Amino acid sequence: HGMGGLTLQDIFRQGYPAYEQTHPLPAHVRKAAQAIMACRTAALGGHIQACPDGPFRRIWYNSCRHRACPQWAFLQVERWREKPRARLLACDHSHVIFTMPHALNALWRGNMPVLTRLVFQRVKDTLLSLLADAKYLGAQPGILAALHPWGQTLVLHPHVHCLVTGGGLTAQGQWQAGRHGFLLPVRVGMAVFRGKCVAALRPAWERQALPLPGELRPQSFLKLRHRLGPPKKTRWHVHIQERYTHGTGVATYLARSMRGGALSNSRLARCDGETVTFGSVDNHASSASRGAPQRQMT
């Protein structure tokens, strides 16, 4: 529950039915909203927990099992976190963040499943192709990646967080440790990532795998694609954080983002029927100020 016992389910039940009638929403949004409203209610049925050797008996309503629902998320975060933690290698790791330009937000809203697959593939291609080069690593690294579609302030901000091993396997199957104390030059990573994404957009559109939203006409899309190429017109941000001696902390961070959606119940302060007030932290704050209390947004 939130600061005042408020939940995201309360807010959706109060405001979503009317909102849905007046706003065009993609299918994945409608599915998430319906799941959040139905979670642990009679709408999804229930199950009985009972002891075969005694009188103990308890009835539970079923959970929606949707990754955007914070009510279902807590145990799932713990379970998901254990999977990558058990697979982490005993080496140092780098935390790399690939960010999609906000110029693509309209296209993203209408094509989130297609663009999610596209950006994951291009992130993987970028890291594997560069780190295969002997001047950087000369081996194939291990990569754990998770998509964050939103920022703390609920602004659409698609970016992929990657945990990358500080070494990898050579073509001969031998472990090759990183030699230079850094993973990649940021500018090289940005250039390759940008080039691979821009090159993939037009073929996806031409084979009709990328339907354009209503406000984006074919000519506008081609102009947008042209603007996405030159780095001075559109920035494709790639951030490479400091090296970690192990990857557990970043893996935990990824687990929390993979389950529960963009807004947890604990961040909710109040809802007056027209507005919602919630807590947020500055993702770009200095490490010294990250422990500061959340600021509230309405």
PAZAPA-4460 file (N, C-alpha, C; in steps of 0.05 Angstrom, whole numbers, plus 32768, in hexadecimal, padded with zeros to 4 digits):
% residues 298
    n_x    n_y    n_z   ca_x   ca_y   ca_z    c_x    c_y    c_z   seq   type   mol
   8011   7FE8   8000   8000   8000   8000   8011   8019   8000     1      H     A
   8006   802F   7FF6   8014   8048   7FF5   8016   8055   8010     2      G     A
   801F   806E   8010   8023   807D   8029   8009   8080   8039     3      M     A
   7FF3   8082   802B   7FD9   8084   8039   7FC7   806C   8035     4      G     A
   7FD2   8055   8030   7FC2   803D   802A   7FB8   803C   800E     5      G     A
   7FC0   804F   7FFD   7FB7   8051   7FE1   7FC6   803D   7FD0     6      L     A
   7FB8   8031   7FBD   7FC5   801F   7FAA   7FBF   8028   7F8D     7      T     A
   7FD0   801E   7F7B   7FCC   8024   7F5F   7FB1   8018   7F56     8      L     A
   7FA9   8001   7F61   7F90   7FF5   7F5A   7F79   8008   7F61     9      Q     A
   7F7A   8016   7F78   7F66   8029   7F80   7F63   803F   7F6B    10      D     A
   7F7A   8049   7F62   7F7A   805F   7F4F   7F6E   8057   7F34    11      I     A
   7F76   803F   7F2B   7F6C   8035   7F11   7F4E   8030   7F12    12      F     A
   7F45   8025   7F28   7F28   801F   7F2A   7F18   8039   7F2A    13      R     A
   7F23   804E   7F36   7F15   8067   7F38   7F15   8076   7F1E    14      Q     A
   7F2C   8076   7F0F   7F2D   8088   7EF8   7F2F   807B   7EDD    15      G     A
   7F38   8061   7EDC   7F3D   8056   7EC1   7F25   8051   7EB0    16      Y     A
   7F0E   8047   7EBA   7EF8   8042   7EA8   7EEF   805A   7E97    17      P     A
   7EEE   8072   7EA4   7EE6   808A   7E95   7EFD   8093   7E83    18      A     A
   7F16   8090   7E8C   7F2D   8098   7E7B   7F2E   8087   7E62    19      Y     A
   7F28   806D   7E64   7F2A   805B   7E4D   7F16   8063   7E38    20      E     A
   7EFF   806E   7E40   7EEA   8076   7E2D   7EF2   808E   7E1C    21      Q     A
   7F04   809F   7E26   7F0A   80B8   7E18   7F27   80B9   7E0D    22      T     A
   7F37   80A4   7E11   7F53   80A5   7E08   7F59   808B   7DF8    23      H     A
   7F64   808E   7DE0   7F6D   8076   7DD1   7F86   806A   7DDE    24      P     A
   7F85   8051   7DE5   7F9A   8043   7DF3   7FA3   802A   7DE5    25      L     A
   7FBD   8024   7DE3   7FC5   800C   7DD6   7FBD   7FF3   7DE7    26      P     A
   7FBD   7FDC   7DDA   7FB3   7FC4   7DE6   7FC3   7FBD   7DFF    27      A     A
   7FDE   7FC1   7DFF   7FED   7FB8   7E17   7FE7   7FCA   7E2F    28      H     A
   7FDE   7FE3   7E2B   7FD6   7FF4   7E41   7FBC   7FEB   7E4D    29      V     A
   7FA9   7FE5   7E3B   7F8E   7FDB   7E44   7F91   7FC1   7E54    30      R     A
   7FA3   7FB0   7E4A   7FA7   7F96   7E58   7FB2   7F9A   7E74    31      K     A
   7FC6   7FAC   7E76   7FD2   7FB2   7E90   7FBE   7FBE   7EA3    32      A     A
   7FAE   7FD1   7E9A   7F9A   7FDE   7EAB   7F86   7FCA   7EB5    33      A     A
   7F7C   7FB8   7EA4   7F68   7FA5   7EAC   7F74   7F91   7EC1    34      Q     A
   7F8D   7F8A   7EBD   7F9B   7F78   7ED0   7F9D   7F85   7EEB    35      A     A
   7FA6   7F9E   7EEC   7FAA   7FAC   7F05   7F8F   7FAF   7F14    36      I     A
   7F79   7FB4   7F06   7F5F   7FB7   7F13   7F54   7F9D   7F1E    37      M     A
   7F5B   7F87   7F10   7F4F   7F6D   7F17   7F60   7F5D   7F2B    38      A     A
   7F79   7F65   7F30   7F8C   7F56   7F40   7F81   7F51   7F5C    39      C     A
   7F82   7F38   7F64   7F79   7F2F   7F7F   7F5D   7F38   7F85    40      R     A
   7F4C   7F35   7F71   7F2F   7F3A   7F75   7F20   7F21   7F6C    41      T     A
   7F06   7F20   7F71   7EF6   7F09   7F69   7EF5   7F06   7F4A    42      A     A
   7EFC   7F1C   7F3C   7EFB   7F1A   7F1F   7F0E   7F05   7F14    43      A     A
   7F24   7F00   7F22   7F38   7EEC   7F19   7F35   7ED1   7F26    44      L     A
   7F20   7ECE   7F36   7F1D   7EB5   7F45   7F30   7EB3   7F5C    45      G     A
   7F30   7E9B   7F68   7F41   7E98   7F80   7F4A   7E7C   7F83    46      G     A
   7F59   7E77   7F99   7F62   7E5C   7F9F   7F63   7E59   7FBD    47      H     A
   7F63   7E40   7FC6   7F61   7E3A   7FE2   7F7C   7E2D   7FEB    48      I     A
   7F86   7E38   8001   7F9D   7E2B   800E   7F93   7E1D   8027    49      Q     A
   7F99   7E03   8029   7F90   7DF3   8040   7FA5   7DDF   8048    50      A     A
   7FA4   7DD8   8061   7FB6   7DC4   806C   7FA9   7DA9   806A    51      C     A
   7FB5   7D95   805E   7FA8   7D7B   805B   7FA4   7D6C   8076    52      P     A
   7FB4   7D74   808A   7FB3   7D66   80A4   7FA5   7D76   80BA    53      D     A
   7F98   7D8C   80B3   7F8C   7D9D   80C8   7F76   7DAE   80BD    54      G     A
   7F6B   7DBF   80CE   7F54   7DD0   80C6   7F5B   7DEA   80B8    55      P     A
   7F76   7DEF   80B5   7F7E   7E09   80AA   7F74   7E0B   808D    56      F     A
   7F68   7E22   8087   7F5D   7E27   806C   7F5D   7E45   8067    57      R     A
   7F67   7E4D   804F   7F67   7E6A   8049   7F61   7E6D   802B    58      R     A
   7F51   7E81   8025   7F49   7E87   8009   7F58   7EA0   7FFF    59      I     A
   7F64   7E9E   7FE7   7F73   7EB4   7FDB   7F67   7EBA   7FC0    60      W     A
   7F64   7ED4   7FBA   7F5E   7EDC   7F9F   7F77   7EDA   7F8E    61      Y     A
   7F74   7ED3   7F74   7F8B   7ED0   7F62   7F97   7EEB   7F5B    62      N     A
   7FB1   7EEB   7F56   7FBF   7F03   7F4C   7FBD   7F05   7F2E    63      S     A
   7FC1   7F1D   7F23   7FBF   7F21   7F06   7FD8   7F17   7EF7    64      C     A
   7FEE   7F16   7F05   8008   7F0D   7EF9   8012   7F1F   7EE2    65      R     A
   800A   7F38   7EE3   8013   7F4C   7ECF   802B   7F5B   7EDA    66      H     A
   8040   7F5E   7ECA   8059   7F6A   7ED5   8056   7F87   7EDD    67      R     A
   8040   7F95   7ED4   803D   7FB1   7EDA   802D   7FB5   7EF5    68      A     A
   8024   7F9F   7F01   8014   7FA1   7F19   8025   7FA0   7F32    69      C     A
   8026   7FB5   7F42   8036   7FB5   7F5A   802C   7FA2   7F70    70      P     A
   8012   7F9C   7F6F   8006   7F8B   7F83   8010   7F6E   7F81    71      Q     A
   8017   7F66   7F69   8021   7F4B   7F64   803F   7F49   7F66    72      W     A
   804C   7F60   7F68   8069   7F61   7F61   807C   7F57   7F76    73      A     A
   8076   7F5A   7F90   808B   7F58   7FA4   8099   7F3D   7FA3    74      F     A
   808A   7F27   7FA4   8097   7F0D   7FA4   80A4   7F07   7F89    75      L     A
   8098   7F12   7F74   80A4   7F0D   7F59   80BF   7F1B   7F56    76      Q     A
   80C2   7F33   7F63   80DC   7F40   7F62   80F1   7F2E   7F6F    77      V     A
   80EA   7F23   7F86   80FD   7F11   7F94   8104   7EF9   7F83    78      E     A
   80F0   7EED   7F77   80F5   7ED5   7F66   8105   7EDC   7F4E    79      R     A
   80FE   7EF2   7F41   810D   7EFA   7F28   812A   7F01   7F2F    80      W     A
   812D   7F0E   7F46   8148   7F16   7F4E   815B   7EFE   7F52    81      R     A
   8150   7EE9   7F5D   8160   7ED1   7F62   816B   7EC4   7F48    82      E     A
   815B   7EC6   7F33   8164   7EB9   7F1A   817E   7EC4   7F0F    83      K     A
   817F   7EDF   7F0A   8198   7EEA   7EFF   81AE   7EE9   7F14    84      P     A
   81A7   7EEC   7F2E   81BC   7EEC   7F42   81CB   7ED1   7F42    85      R     A
   81BC   7EBB   7F3E   81C9   7EA1   7F3D   81DA   7E9D   7F24    86      A     A
   81D5   7EAE   7F10   81E4   7EAB   7EF7   81FB   7EBF   7EF4    87      R     A
   81FD   7ED1   7F06   8212   7EE5   7F04   822E   7ED8   7F06    88      L     A
   8240   7EE1   7EF5   825B   7ED6   7EF5   826C   7EE4   7F0A    89      L     A
   8281   7ED6   7F13   8292   7EE1   7F27   82A7   7EF3   7F1A    90      A     A
   829E   7F0A   7F10   82B0   7F1D   7F03   82A4   7F39   7F07    91      C     A
   82B3   7F4E   7EFF   82A7   7F68   7F01   8293   7F6C   7EEA    92      D     A
   8282   7F81   7EED   826D   7F86   7EDA   826B   7FA4   7ED5    93      H     A
   8261   7FAA   7EBD   825B   7FC6   7EB6   823D   7FC9   7EB3    94      S     A
   8233   7FE1   7EBA   8217   7FE8   7EB8   8215   7FFB   7EA0    95      H     A
   8207   7FF3   7E8B   8204   8003   7E73   81E7   800A   7E6E    96      V     A
   81E1   8023   7E67   81C6   802C   7E62   81C3   8037   7E46    97      I     A
   81B1   802B   7E37   81AB   8034   7E1B   8190   8042   7E1C    98      F     A
   818F   805B   7E12   8176   806A   7E13   816C   8070   7DF7    99      T     A
   8152   806C   7DF2   8146   8072   7DD9   8140   8090   7DD8   100      M     A
   8143   809E   7DC1   813D   80BA   7DBF   811F   80C0   7DC4   101      P     A
   8119   80D6   7DD1   80FD   80DC   7DD6   80EE   80E3   7DBC   102      H     A
   80FC   80E8   7DA6   80EF   80ED   7D8D   80E0   80D4   7D84   103      A     A
   80E7   80BC   7D8F   80D9   80A4   7D87   80C2   809D   7D9A   104      L     A
   80BB   80AE   7DAD   80A7   80A8   7DC1   808B   80A2   7DB4   105      N     A
   8083   80B1   7DA0   8069   80AC   7D94   8068   8091   7D87   106      A     A
   807E   808A   7D79   8080   8070   7D6C   8080   805A   7D81   107      L     A
   808E   805F   7D97   8091   804B   7DAC   8075   8045   7DB9   108      W     A
   8065   805A   7DBE   804B   8055   7DCB   803A   8042   7DBB   109      R     A
   803A   8045   7DA1   8029   8034   7D90   8035   8019   7D89   110      G     A
   804F   8015   7D8E   805D   7FFD   7D85   8070   7FF2   7D9A   111      N     A
   8068   7FF3   7DB4   807A   7FEC   7DC9   8085   7FCF   7DC6   112      M     A
   8074   7FBA   7DC0   8080   7F9F   7DBD   8095   7F9D   7DA7   113      P     A
   808F   7FAA   7D90   80A1   7FA8   7D79   80BB   7FB7   7D7F   114      V     A
   80B9   7FCF   7D8A   80D1   7FDF   7D8F   80E1   7FD4   7DA7   115      L     A
   80D4   7FC7   7DB9   80E2   7FBA   7DCF   80F5   7FA4   7DC4   116      T     A
   80EA   7F93   7DB3   80FB   7F7E   7DA7   8111   7F8B   7D96   117      R     A
   810B   7FA0   7D88   811F   7FAD   7D77   8136   7FB8   7D88   118      L     A
   812F   7FC6   7D9D   8144   7FD3   7DAD   8155   7FBF   7DBC   119      V     A
   8148   7FA9   7DC7   8158   7F95   7DD4   816C   7F88   7DC1   120      F     A
   8163   7F82   7DA8   8174   7F75   7D95   818C   7F88   7D8E   121      Q     A
   8186   7FA2   7D8B   819B   7FB5   7D83   81AF   7FBA   7D9A   122      R     A
   81A5   7FBA   7DB3   81B7   7FBC   7DCA   81CA   7FA4   7DCA   123      V     A
   81BE   7F8C   7DC7   81CF   7F74   7DC7   81E3   7F75   7DB0   124      K     A
   81DA   7F7C   7D98   81EC   7F7E   7D81   8203   7F92   7D85   125      D     A
   81FC   7FA8   7D91   8210   7FBD   7D96   8226   7FB3   7DA9   126      T     A
   821D   7FA7   7DC0   8231   7F9E   7DD3   8242   7F86   7DC9   127      L     A
   8234   7F73   7DBC   8243   7F5C   7DB2   8256   7F63   7D9C   128      L     A
   824E   7F74   7D89   825F   7F7A   7D73   8277   7F8A   7D7C   129      S     A
   8274   7F9E   7D8E   828A   7FAE   7D97   829D   7F9E   7DA9   130      L     A
   8292   7F8E   7DBB   82A3   7F80   7DCE   82B1   7F68   7DC1   131      L     A
   82A8   7F60   7DA9   82B6   7F4B   7D9A   82D0   7F56   7D8F   132      A     A
   82D2   7F70   7D8D   82EB   7F7D   7D83   8301   7F7A   7D97   133      D     A
   8318   7F71   7D8F   832E   7F6C   7DA1   8338   7F85   7DAF   134      A     A
   8334   7F9D   7DA4   833D   7FB5   7DB1   832C   7FBC   7DC9   135      K     A
   8314   7FB0   7DCB   8303   7FB5   7DE3   8303   7F9C   7DF6   136      Y     A
   82FC   7F85   7DEB   82FC   7F6D   7DFC   8305   7F55   7DEC   137      L     A
   82FB   7F52   7DD3   8302   7F3A   7DC3   82F4   7F21   7DCD   138      G     A
   82DC   7F24   7DD7   82CE   7F0C   7DE2   82B0   7F13   7DE3   139      A     A
   82A0   7EFE   7DE9   8283   7F02   7DEC   827C   7F04   7E0A   140      Q     A
   8271   7F1B   7E12   826A   7F1F   7E2F   824F   7F12   7E36   141      P     A
   824A   7F12   7E50   822F   7F0B   7E59   8220   7F25   7E5D   142      G     A
   8206   7F25   7E56   81F6   7F3D   7E58   81DB   7F37   7E65   143      I     A
   81D3   7F47   7E78   81B8   7F46   7E84   81AC   7F61   7E7F   144      L     A
   8194   7F62   7E71   8188   7F7B   7E69   816B   7F7D   7E71   145      A     A
   8162   7F95   7E78   8147   7F9A   7E80   813E   7FB5   7E75   146      A     A
   8125   7FB6   7E6B   811A   7FCE   7E60   810C   7FDE   7E76   147      L     A
   8112   7FF8   7E78   8103   800B   7E89   80F5   801E   7E76   148      H     A
   80DA   801C   7E72   80CD   802E   7E60   80C9   804A   7E6C   149      P     A
   80C9   804D   7E86   80C1   8066   7E93   80D6   8070   7EA6   150      W     A
   80D7   808A   7EAB   80E7   8095   7EC0   80D8   8097   7EDA   151      G     A
   80E5   80A0   7EEF   80D8   80A2   7F0A   80C0   80B5   7F09   152      Q     A
   80C1   80C9   7EF7   80AB   80DC   7EF6   8095   80D3   7EE3   153      T     A
   8096   80BA   7EDA   8081   80AF   7EC8   8081   80BA   7EAC   154      L     A
   8097   80C8   7EA5   809A   80D1   7E89   80A5   80BA   7E79   155      V     A
   809A   80B6   7E61   80A3   80A1   7E4F   80C1   80A5   7E49   156      L     A
   80D1   8091   7E50   80EE   8094   7E4D   80FA   8078   7E49   157      H     A
   80F6   806C   7E31   80FF   8051   7E2D   811E   804E   7E2E   158      P     A
   8128   803E   7E3F   8145   8039   7E40   814A   801D   7E4A   159      H     A
   8160   8011   7E42   8167   7FF6   7E49   817F   7FF6   7E5B   160      V     A
   817C   7FEA   7E72   8193   7FE6   7E85   81A0   7FCB   7E7F   161      H     A
   81BA   7FCB   7E7D   81C9   7FB2   7E78   81DE   7FAE   7E8E   162      C     A
   81E1   7F96   7E97   81F7   7F8E   7EA8   8209   7F7C   7E97   163      L     A
   8221   7F86   7E92   8234   7F79   7E7F   824C   7F6F   7E8E   164      V     A
   8254   7F56   7E89   826B   7F4B   7E97   8285   7F59   7E8D   165      T     A
   8298   7F5B   7EA0   82B1   7F67   7E99   82C5   7F53   7E8D   166      G     A
   82BB   7F43   7E7B   82CA   7F2F   7E6D   82B7   7F1E   7E5D   167      G     A
   82C1   7F09   7E50   82B0   7EF8   7E40   82BF   7EE0   7E35   168      G     A
   82B0   7ED1   7E24   82BC   7EB9   7E19   82C7   7EBF   7DFD   169      L     A
   82DF   7EB6   7DF8   82EA   7EB8   7DDD   82DE   7EA3   7DCB   170      T     A
   82E5   7EA5   7DB1   82DB   7E91   7D9E   82E5   7E75   7DA5   171      A     A
   82FB   7E73   7DB4   8305   7E59   7DBC   82FA   7E4F   7DD7   172      Q     A
   82E7   7E5E   7DE2   82DA   7E56   7DFA   82EA   7E5D   7E13   173      G     A
   82FE   7E6F   7E11   830E   7E77   7E28   8303   7E91   7E34   174      Q     A
   8306   7E95   7E4E   82FD   7EAE   7E5A   8312   7EC4   7E55   175      W     A
   8309   7EDA   7E4B   831A   7EF1   7E46   8311   7F08   7E58   176      Q     A
   8321   7F10   7E6B   831A   7F26   7E7D   831F   7F41   7E6F   177      A     A
   830F   7F55   7E77   8314   7F70   7E6C   832F   7F7A   7E74   178      G     A
   833D   7F87   7E62   8358   7F8F   7E66   835D   7FAD   7E6D   179      R     A
   8349   7FBD   7E67   834E   7FDA   7E67   8341   7FE9   7E7E   180      H     A
   8332   7FDB   7E8E   8324   7FE8   7EA5   830B   7FF7   7E9D   181      G     A
   8304   7FF6   7E83   82EA   8002   7E7B   82DE   7FF0   7E65   182      F     A
   82C5   7FF3   7E61   82B7   7FE1   7E4E   82BA   7FEA   7E31   183      L     A
   82B0   8002   7E2C   82AF   800D   7E10   82B1   802B   7E12   184      L     A
   82BB   8038   7DFC   82B8   8055   7DFB   829A   805C   7DF6   185      P     A
   8290   806F   7E05   8273   8076   7E04   826C   807F   7DE7   186      V     A
   827C   8090   7DDB   8275   809A   7DC0   8273   8084   7DAC   187      R     A
   8284   8070   7DAE   8283   805A   7D9B   8269   804A   7DA0   188      V     A
   8262   8045   7DB9   824A   8037   7DBF   8231   8046   7DB4   189      G     A
   8231   8060   7DB8   821A   8071   7DAE   8218   806F   7D90   190      M     A
   822E   8071   7D82   822D   8071   7D65   8223   8057   7D5A   191      A     A
   822D   8041   7D65   8225   8026   7D5B   8208   8021   7D62   192      V     A
   8200   8027   7D7A   81E4   8023   7D82   81D1   8033   7D71   193      F     A
   81D8   804D   7D6C   81C7   805E   7D5B   81C5   8052   7D3F   194      R     A
   81DB   804B   7D34   81DB   8040   7D19   81CB   8027   7D16   195      G     A
   81CD   8015   7D29   81BE   7FFC   7D27   81A0   8000   7D2A   196      K     A
   8198   8012   7D3C   817B   8017   7D40   816F   8025   7D28   197      C     A
   817D   803A   7D1E   8172   8048   7D06   8170   8036   7CEE   198      V     A
   8184   8024   7CEB   8184   8012   7CD4   816D   7FFE   7CD6   199      A     A
   8164   7FF8   7CEE   814E   7FE4   7CF2   8132   7FEF   7CEF   200      A     A
   812F   800A   7CF2   8114   8016   7CF3   8106   8014   7CD8   201      L     A
   8114   801C   7CC2   8106   801C   7CA8   80FE   8001   7C9F   202      R     A
   810F   7FEC   7CA0   8106   7FD1   7C98   80EE   7FC7   7CA8   203      P     A
   80ED   7FCE   7CC2   80D6   7FC5   7CD3   80BD   7FD3   7CC9   204      A     A
   80BF   7FED   7CC2   80A8   7FFB   7CB7   80A0   7FF1   7C9C   205      W     A
   80B3   7FEB   7C8B   80AD   7FE3   7C6F   809F   7FC7   7C6F   206      E     A
   80A6   7FB6   7C82   8099   7F9C   7C82   807F   7F9C   7C94   207      R     A
   8076   7FB5   7C9A   805D   7FBA   7CA9   805E   7FAE   7CC5   208      Q     A
   8076   7FAC   7CD1   8078   7FA3   7CED   8078   7FBA   7D00   209      A     A
   8077   7FD3   7CF5   8078   7FEB   7D06   8062   7FFE   7CFD   210      L     A
   8049   7FF8   7D04   8033   800B   7CFC   8037   8026   7D08   211      P     A
   8033   803B   7CF9   8037   8056   7D02   801F   8060   7D12   212      L     A
   8023   806E   7D28   800C   807A   7D37   7FFF   808F   7D26   213      P     A
   7FE7   8096   7D2E   7FD7   80A9   7D1E   7FE4   80C3   7D17   214      G     A
   7FF4   80CE   7D2A   8000   80E8   7D26   8019   80E7   7D15   215      E     A
   8022   80CF   7D0D   803B   80CC   7CFF   8036   80C1   7CE3   216      L     A
   8037   80D2   7CCF   8033   80C9   7CB3   804C   80BD   7CA8   217      R     A
   804A   80AD   7C92   8062   80A1   7C86   8079   80B5   7C80   218      P     A
   8072   80CC   7C75   8087   80E0   7C6E   8093   80EB   7C88   219      Q     A
   8083   80EF   7C9C   808D   80F8   7CB6   80A0   80E3   7CC2   220      S     A
   8099   80CA   7CBF   80AA   80B5   7CCA   80C5   80B4   7CBD   221      F     A
   80C5   80B7   7CA2   80DF   80B7   7C93   80F0   80CF   7C9B   222      L     A
   80E3   80E6   7C9F   80F2   80FE   7CA9   80FD   80F9   7CC5   223      K     A
   80ED   80ED   7CD6   80F6   80E6   7CF1   810E   80D3   7CF0   224      L     A
   810C   80BF   7CE0   8122   80AB   7CDE   813B   80B9   7CD4   225      R     A
   8138   80CC   7CC2   8150   80DB   7CB8   815C   80EC   7CCF   226      H     A
   814B   80F8   7CDF   8155   8108   7CF6   8163   80F7   7D0B   227      R     A
   815B   80DE   7D0D   8165   80CD   7D22   8183   80C5   7D1D   228      L     A
   818B   80C7   7D04   81A6   80BE   7CFD   81BD   80D1   7D06   229      G     A
   81BC   80EA   7CFE   81D3   80FC   7D06   81D4   8101   7D24   230      P     A
   81EA   80FC   7D31   81EC   80FF   7D4E   81E6   811C   7D58   231      P     A
   81EB   8130   7D47   81E6   814C   7D4F   81C9   8152   7D50   232      K     A
   81B8   8143   7D42   819B   8148   7D42   818D   8138   7D57   233      K     A
   8195   811F   7D5C   8188   810E   7D70   819D   80FF   7D7F   234      T     A
   819B   8100   7D9A   81AF   80F3   7DAB   81A4   80D7   7DB3   235      R     A
   81B5   80C3   7DAE   81AF   80A8   7DB7   81C2   80A3   7DCF   236      W     A
   81B8   80A7   7DE7   81CA   80A6   7DFE   81D1   808A   7E06   237      H     A
   81EB   8086   7E0B   81F5   806D   7E16   8206   8075   7E2E   238      V     A
   81FF   806C   7E46   820F   8072   7E5E   821C   8058   7E68   239      H     A
   8236   805A   7E6D   8244   8043   7E78   824D   804B   7E95   240      I     A
   8241   803E   7EA9   8246   8045   7EC4   8260   8039   7ECD   241      Q     A
   8267   8040   7EE6   8281   8036   7EF1   8280   8017   7EF3   242      E     A
   8297   800B   7EF3   829A   7FEE   7EF5   8293   7FE5   7F11   243      R     A
   8284   7FCE   7F13   827D   7FC3   7F2C   828C   7FA9   7F30   244      Y     A
   8295   7FA3   7F49   82A4   7F8B   7F4D   8291   7F72   7F4C   245      T     A
   8277   7F76   7F4F   8264   7F61   7F4A   824A   7F6E   7F40   246      H     A
   8238   7F5E   7F36   8220   7F69   7F29   8207   7F68   7F39   247      G     A
   8208   7F60   7F53   81F0   7F5A   7F62   81DE   7F73   7F65   248      T     A
   81EA   7F8A   7F6B   81DB   7FA2   7F6F   81CB   7FAA   7F57   249      G     A
   81D7   7FAA   7F40   81CA   7FB1   7F27   81B4   7F9C   7F20   250      V     A
   81BA   7F82   7F25   81A6   7F6D   7F20   818D   7F72   7F31   251      A     A
   8191   7F7A   7F4A   817A   7F80   7F5C   816A   7F97   7F51   252      T     A
   8178   7FAC   7F47   816B   7FC4   7F3C   815A   7FBB   7F23   253      Y     A
   8165   7FAA   7F12   8156   7FA1   7EFB   813E   7F91   7F03   254      L     A
   8141   7F80   7F18   812A   7F70   7F21   8113   7F81   7F29   255      A     A
   8119   7F96   7F38   8103   7FA8   7F42   80F5   7FB6   7F2B   256      R     A
   8103   7FBB   7F15   80F6   7FC8   7EFF   80E7   7FB5   7EED   257      S     A
   80ED   7F9B   7EEF   80E1   7F87   7EDE   80C5   7F7F   7EE8   258      M     A
   80BF   7F84   7F02   80A6   7F7C   7F0D   809A   7F94   7F1C   259      R     A
   8081   7F99   7F18   8073   7FAE   7F28   806D   7FC8   7F1A   260      G     A
   8077   7FCB   7F02   8070   7FE3   7EF2   8080   7FFB   7EFB   261      G     A
   8077   8012   7EF0   8085   802B   7EF3   8080   8039   7F0E   262      A     A
   806A   8032   7F1B   8062   8040   7F33   8059   802D   7F49   263      L     A
   8069   802A   7F5E   8063   8017   7F73   804E   8024   7F86   264      S     A
   803F   8013   7F94   802C   801D   7FA7   8039   802E   7FBD   265      N     A
   8052   8027   7FC5   805F   8035   7FDB   8065   8052   7FD4   266      S     A
   8065   8059   7FBA   806B   8074   7FB2   8052   8086   7FB1   267      R     A
   803A   807A   7FB3   8021   8089   7FB1   801B   8097   7FCB   268      L     A
   8015   80B1   7FC9   800F   80C1   7FE1   7FF1   80C6   7FE4   269      A     A
   7FE4   80D0   7FCE   7FC7   80D5   7FD0   7FBB   80D8   7FB4   270      R     A
   7FA1   80D5   7FB3   7F92   80D9   7F9A   7F77   80E6   7FA2   271      C     A
   7F72   80FD   7F95   7F59   810C   7F9C   7F43   8109   7F87   272      D     A
   7F47   80F6   7F75   7F33   80F2   7F60   7F3A   8100   7F46   273      G     A
   7F4B   8114   7F47   7F54   8122   7F2F   7F72   8120   7F2B   274      E     A
   7F81   811F   7F41   7F9E   811E   7F40   7FA9   8108   7F52   275      T     A
   7FC1   80FF   7F4C   7FCF   80EC   7F5C   7FEA   80F8   7F65   276      V     A
   7FF0   80F6   7F7E   800A   80FF   7F88   801B   80E7   7F90   277      T     A
   8034   80E7   7F86   8045   80D0   7F8B   8062   80DA   7F8F   278      F     A
   8072   80C9   7F9C   808E   80CF   7FA1   80A0   80C7   7F8A   279      G     A
   80B5   80D6   7F86   80C8   80D0   7F71   80E4   80D8   7F7A   280      S     A
   80F8   80CC   7F6D   8114   80D3   7F73   8121   80DB   7F58   281      V     A
   8136   80EB   7F59   8144   80F4   7F41   8157   80DE   7F39   282      D     A
   8152   80D2   7F21   8164   80BD   7F17   8180   80C8   7F12   283      N     A
   8183   80E2   7F0D   819C   80EE   7F06   81AA   80FC   7F1D   284      H     A
   819F   80F8   7F35   81AB   8105   7F4C   81C6   80F9   7F52   285      A     A
   81D7   8109   7F5F   81F2   80FF   7F67   81EE   80E9   7F7C   286      S     A
   8202   80D8   7F7E   8201   80C1   7F90   81FE   80CB   7FAD   287      S     A
   8208   80E3   7FB3   8207   80ED   7FCE   81EA   80F5   7FD6   288      A     A
   81DA   80FC   7FC2   81BF   8106   7FC8   81A9   80F1   7FC3   289      S     A
   81B1   80D8   7FBB   819D   80C4   7FB4   818E   80B9   7FCC   290      R     A
   819A   80BD   7FE4   818C   80B4   7FFC   8178   80C8   8006   291      G     A
   8175   80DF   7FF9   8163   80F4   8002   8146   80EA   7FFF   292      A     A
   8133   80F6   800F   8117   80EE   800E   810C   80F3   7FF2   293      P     A
   80F7   80E3   7FEB   80EA   80E7   7FD1   80DD   8102   7FD0   294      Q     A
   80DD   810F   7FB8   80CD   8127   7FB5   80B2   811E   7FAA   295      R     A
   809E   812E   7FAF   8083   8126   7FA6   807B   8135   7F8D   296      Q     A
   806E   8126   7F7B   8064   8131   7F62   8046   812D   7F61   297      M     A
   8037   813F   7F54   801B   813C   7F51   8014   813C   7F33   298      T     A
***
